[in-house]
Amino acid sequence: MPSAMEGSEQGGGEILLYEETEDDNVSPTDLSELLKEGTKESHDRAENTQFVKSFLKGQIKKELFKLATVALYFTYSALEEEMDRNKDNPVFAPLYFPLELHRREALVKDLKYFYGEDWKEKIQCSEATQHYVDRIHHVGQHEPELLVAHAYTRYMGDLSGGQVLKKVAQRALKLPSTEEGIQFYVFDNISNAQQFKQLYRARMNALDLDKNIKERIVEEANRAFRFNMQVFDELDKIGRSLTEEAQDGGFPVHDGKGDLRKCPYYADELAGKAGAGCPYHAAVALAKQPLAQLILAACLAVAAGAVAWYVM
């Protein structure tokens, strides 16, 4: 899920998904400036994915928001595991701010809110997210100097405008004003986001990196953008298969169009549970007919009686 900055959820100004350097006291050779200039094209493409545009308009289903939160959980779990691994490595140590930035525990709270205490049994890493996670682990274990690209792309974006997306989600999904379900966007240990971003950029620019490594970091940041866009596209495909909100934590309703097996969400979640067909959209269509409701109620009563007799 993206992070935004500036403008408003009303669509009156430009919405920027990721960090843009705002400090005038920078050199063209500073890493923050190289990242800003070197990722502009990727930034624009990410902003214009259908998932992001729909989200910023408040056009997002709760089930899809939940799946996006799952993707974030796996992404940040990998990122923070590798940051912990490299917390004493001079190529990353100055950027290690676990109390201020780490998002995993906040995402756990969000997942408990959406899925319940047994949330771990109800989620799994999607294909696009797994590719992103694998790359983060590779970088952390074999090319730690590139870890800054992933940390910068994610955390500075989260701080640059997470409050905008928090408000969009809160209103569109009718989430509690007490911020359950959107803890990901709450940075309790950062009192001034702008000052913290300036500190982070200064630390990043002070890293002892040669020109070649800086170029590789910019390249890796563009790769991070591509991974994010692939996750957005995957979520957009899933979103097109959902026609109604899931109720009480159940599965979303498939509209019966197309091949159910090609829907990533249903293929993963319902495999072995719903058989080859999709009983959900059929049940919903049936429930809309008054006569069918009467017949269904009678059938359920008979079935309940049979079960009660069987277990006696």
DAPECOR-V496420 format. One record per residue. N is the residue number from 1. RES is the residue in three letters. PHI is phi in degrees with one decimal (none if undefined). PSI is psi in whole degrees, -180 to 180 (* if undefined). Layout:
N_RES_PHI_PSI + N_RES_PHI_PSI
//
This chain:
1_MET_none_140 + 2_PRO_-77.8_174 + 3_SER_-125.5_144 + 4_ALA_-120.0_164 + 5_MET_-145.8_152 + 6_GLU_57.6_168 + 7_GLY_72.0_-162 + 8_SER_-147.9_166 + 9_GLU_-68.7_-9 + 10_GLN_-80.3_-8 + 11_GLY_85.0_14 + 12_GLY_-83.5_-12 + 13_GLY_-141.0_176 + 14_GLU_-69.5_137 + 15_ILE_-106.9_121 + 16_LEU_-106.7_126 + 17_LEU_-75.3_-34 + 18_TYR_-126.0_178 + 19_GLU_-65.9_138 + 20_GLU_-124.3_135 + 21_THR_-67.6_130 + 22_GLU_-114.5_-3 + 23_ASP_-83.9_124 + 24_ASP_-75.6_-20 + 25_ASN_-86.4_59 + 26_VAL_-126.7_156 + 27_SER_-104.0_149 + 28_PRO_-57.7_-21 + 29_THR_-94.6_-3 + 30_ASP_-66.6_143 + 31_LEU_-59.6_-40 + 32_SER_-61.8_-39 + 33_GLU_-72.3_-39 + 34_LEU_-62.2_-39 + 35_LEU_-67.4_-43 + 36_LYS_-58.9_-51 + 37_GLU_-72.7_-37 + 38_GLY_-78.5_-12 + 39_THR_-116.3_11 + 40_LYS_-56.6_-46 + 41_GLU_-64.2_-44 + 42_SER_-62.7_-40 + 43_HIS_-56.7_-49 + 44_ASP_-62.3_-42 + 45_ARG_-64.9_-41 + 46_ALA_-63.8_-41 + 47_GLU_-60.9_-29 + 48_ASN_-101.4_12 + 49_THR_-69.3_149 + 50_GLN_-62.8_-38 + 51_PHE_-60.2_-45 + 52_VAL_-66.8_-45 + 53_LYS_-61.1_-42 + 54_SER_-66.7_-42 + 55_PHE_-60.6_-46 + 56_LEU_-65.6_-22 + 57_LYS_-86.1_-2 + 58_GLY_81.0_13 + 59_GLN_-97.4_73 + 60_ILE_-139.3_133 + 61_LYS_-80.3_150 + 62_LYS_-60.2_-40 + 63_GLU_-63.5_-36 + 64_LEU_-71.2_-38 + 65_PHE_-61.8_-40 + 66_LYS_-62.0_-44 + 67_LEU_-67.5_-35 + 68_ALA_-64.4_-38 + 69_THR_-65.3_-37 + 70_VAL_-61.6_-45 + 71_ALA_-60.3_-41 + 72_LEU_-63.4_-40 + 73_TYR_-59.3_-48 + 74_PHE_-67.9_-37 + 75_THR_-64.8_-50 + 76_TYR_-73.4_-29 + 77_SER_-61.7_-44 + 78_ALA_-66.9_-46 + 79_LEU_-60.8_-45 + 80_GLU_-75.3_-27 + 81_GLU_-63.8_-43 + 82_GLU_-73.8_-32 + 83_MET_-65.2_-42 + 84_ASP_-61.7_-39 + 85_ARG_-62.4_-35 + 86_ASN_-107.9_20 + 87_LYS_-64.4_-22 + 88_ASP_-106.1_2 + 89_ASN_-79.2_123 + 90_PRO_-58.0_-21 + 91_VAL_-78.8_-7 + 92_PHE_-137.9_-25 + 93_ALA_-47.7_-41 + 94_PRO_-63.9_-15 + 95_LEU_-103.6_12 + 96_TYR_-88.9_105 + 97_PHE_-128.6_69 + 98_PRO_-62.1_-42 + 99_LEU_-67.2_-36 + 100_GLU_-81.5_-39 + 101_LEU_-109.1_-34 + 102_HIS_-53.8_135 + 103_ARG_-110.4_-10 + 104_ARG_-58.1_-48 + 105_GLU_-65.7_-35 + 106_ALA_-64.8_-39 + 107_LEU_-68.5_-34 + 108_VAL_-60.3_-42 + 109_LYS_-61.1_-42 + 110_ASP_-64.2_-42 + 111_LEU_-67.7_-36 + 112_LYS_-63.8_-39 + 113_TYR_-64.3_-45 + 114_PHE_-80.6_-36 + 115_TYR_-113.9_-12 + 116_GLY_95.1_178 + 117_GLU_-62.3_-26 + 118_ASP_-94.0_32 + 119_TRP_-57.2_-33 + 120_LYS_-62.3_-29 + 121_GLU_-81.7_-9 + 122_LYS_-109.5_-2 + 123_ILE_-121.8_159 + 124_GLN_-153.6_157 + 125_CYS_-78.2_128 + 126_SER_-74.6_168 + 127_GLU_-62.3_-48 + 128_ALA_-64.5_-41 + 129_THR_-65.2_-37 + 130_GLN_-63.0_-38 + 131_HIS_-61.6_-42 + 132_TYR_-63.4_-47 + 133_VAL_-60.6_-44 + 134_ASP_-61.6_-40 + 135_ARG_-66.3_-43 + 136_ILE_-59.6_-44 + 137_HIS_-64.5_-40 + 138_HIS_-60.6_-46 + 139_VAL_-62.5_-48 + 140_GLY_-61.6_-32 + 141_GLN_-95.1_-24 + 142_HIS_-123.7_-25 + 143_GLU_-138.3_62 + 144_PRO_-60.4_-21 + 145_GLU_-65.5_-18 + 146_LEU_-92.1_-6 + 147_LEU_-62.4_-30 + 148_VAL_-58.2_-32 + 149_ALA_-62.6_-43 + 150_HIS_-73.7_-41 + 151_ALA_-65.1_-45 + 152_TYR_-62.8_-47 + 153_THR_-60.1_-41 + 154_ARG_-81.5_-59 + 155_TYR_-69.7_-41 + 156_MET_-66.8_-32 + 157_GLY_-67.5_-41 + 158_ASP_-60.7_-41 + 159_LEU_-77.0_-24 + 160_SER_-73.8_-20 + 161_GLY_-173.0_25 + 162_GLY_-58.9_-28 + 163_GLN_-65.3_-32 + 164_VAL_-63.2_-51 + 165_LEU_-68.0_-33 + 166_LYS_-59.7_-44 + 167_LYS_-68.7_-38 + 168_VAL_-60.6_-50 + 169_ALA_-63.9_-43 + 170_GLN_-59.6_-43 + 171_ARG_-76.1_-47 + 172_ALA_-64.9_-36 + 173_LEU_-101.6_3 + 174_LYS_55.4_46 + 175_LEU_-80.7_156 + 176_PRO_-61.0_148 + 177_SER_-68.6_-15 + 178_THR_-81.1_5 + 179_GLU_76.5_16 + 180_GLU_-63.6_139 + 181_GLY_89.6_-12 + 182_ILE_-132.1_28 + 183_GLN_-62.4_-24 + 184_PHE_-53.1_-34 + 185_TYR_-89.4_0 + 186_VAL_-101.4_117 + 187_PHE_-109.1_87 + 188_ASP_-64.1_-28 + 189_ASN_-99.6_15 + 190_ILE_-123.0_110 + 191_SER_-83.9_-27 + 192_ASN_-137.8_103 + 193_ALA_-63.6_-40 + 194_GLN_-63.3_-45 + 195_GLN_-65.0_-38 + 196_PHE_-66.4_-40 + 197_LYS_-62.4_-39 + 198_GLN_-64.6_-41 + 199_LEU_-62.4_-44 + 200_TYR_-63.9_-44 + 201_ARG_-64.6_-40 + 202_ALA_-63.3_-42 + 203_ARG_-63.8_-41 + 204_MET_-66.0_-42 + 205_ASN_-69.0_-22 + 206_ALA_-86.0_-6 + 207_LEU_-60.8_141 + 208_ASP_-83.8_87 + 209_LEU_-126.8_139 + 210_ASP_-86.3_175 + 211_LYS_-58.8_-41 + 212_ASN_-63.3_-44 + 213_ILE_-66.9_-39 + 214_LYS_-60.2_-41 + 215_GLU_-64.7_-39 + 216_ARG_-67.4_-35 + 217_ILE_-65.3_-42 + 218_VAL_-62.8_-43 + 219_GLU_-61.2_-41 + 220_GLU_-67.7_-36 + 221_ALA_-63.2_-40 + 222_ASN_-64.7_-36 + 223_ARG_-64.0_-41 + 224_ALA_-61.3_-41 + 225_PHE_-58.9_-43 + 226_ARG_-63.2_-41 + 227_PHE_-61.4_-43 + 228_ASN_-62.3_-42 + 229_MET_-64.7_-36 + 230_GLN_-65.4_-38 + 231_VAL_-65.2_-43 + 232_PHE_-60.3_-44 + 233_ASP_-64.2_-39 + 234_GLU_-63.3_-44 + 235_LEU_-64.5_-37 + 236_ASP_-63.7_-41 + 237_LYS_-63.3_-42 + 238_ILE_-63.8_-42 + 239_GLY_-59.9_-35 + 240_ARG_-69.6_-17 + 241_SER_-90.7_-7 + 242_LEU_-101.1_125 + 243_THR_-110.8_-19 + 244_GLU_-142.1_158 + 245_GLU_-69.9_146 + 246_ALA_-69.7_146 + 247_GLN_-110.3_135 + 248_ASP_52.6_40 + 249_GLY_77.2_10 + 250_GLY_-81.7_-170 + 251_PHE_-81.7_152 + 252_PRO_-67.9_162 + 253_VAL_-93.9_125 + 254_HIS_-83.9_142 + 255_ASP_-83.7_-1 + 256_GLY_86.0_-3 + 257_LYS_-90.3_143 + 258_GLY_76.3_-175 + 259_ASP_-88.0_114 + 260_LEU_-57.8_-33 + 261_ARG_-68.1_-17 + 262_LYS_-89.2_-4 + 263_CYS_-85.7_116 + 264_PRO_-56.0_-40 + 265_TYR_-65.8_-50 + 266_TYR_-70.2_-37 + 267_ALA_-60.1_-39 + 268_ASP_-79.1_-48 + 269_GLU_-80.7_-30 + 270_LEU_-106.3_-3 + 271_ALA_-59.1_127 + 272_GLY_79.9_-5 + 273_LYS_-110.5_-38 + 274_ALA_-111.1_5 + 275_GLY_72.0_-157 + 276_ALA_-82.5_-18 + 277_GLY_-99.9_-176 + 278_CYS_-122.9_96 + 279_PRO_-73.1_-16 + 280_TYR_-70.0_-50 + 281_HIS_-68.0_-31 + 282_ALA_-67.0_-41 + 283_ALA_-64.7_-40 + 284_VAL_-65.1_-45 + 285_ALA_-60.9_-41 + 286_LEU_-63.7_-41 + 287_ALA_-65.5_-20 + 288_LYS_-78.7_-10 + 289_GLN_-98.9_120 + 290_PRO_-55.4_-47 + 291_LEU_-62.7_-41 + 292_ALA_-64.5_-35 + 293_GLN_-61.4_-41 + 294_LEU_-63.7_-46 + 295_ILE_-64.4_-42 + 296_LEU_-62.6_-41 + 297_ALA_-61.7_-42 + 298_ALA_-63.7_-42 + 299_CYS_-62.6_-42 + 300_LEU_-63.4_-39 + 301_ALA_-63.7_-44 + 302_VAL_-63.4_-44 + 303_ALA_-62.9_-42 + 304_ALA_-62.2_-40 + 305_GLY_-64.2_-39 + 306_ALA_-66.0_-42 + 307_VAL_-64.8_-44 + 308_ALA_-59.9_-41 + 309_TRP_-63.6_-41 + 310_TYR_-66.0_-39 + 311_VAL_-84.9_-7 + 312_MET_-70.5_*
//
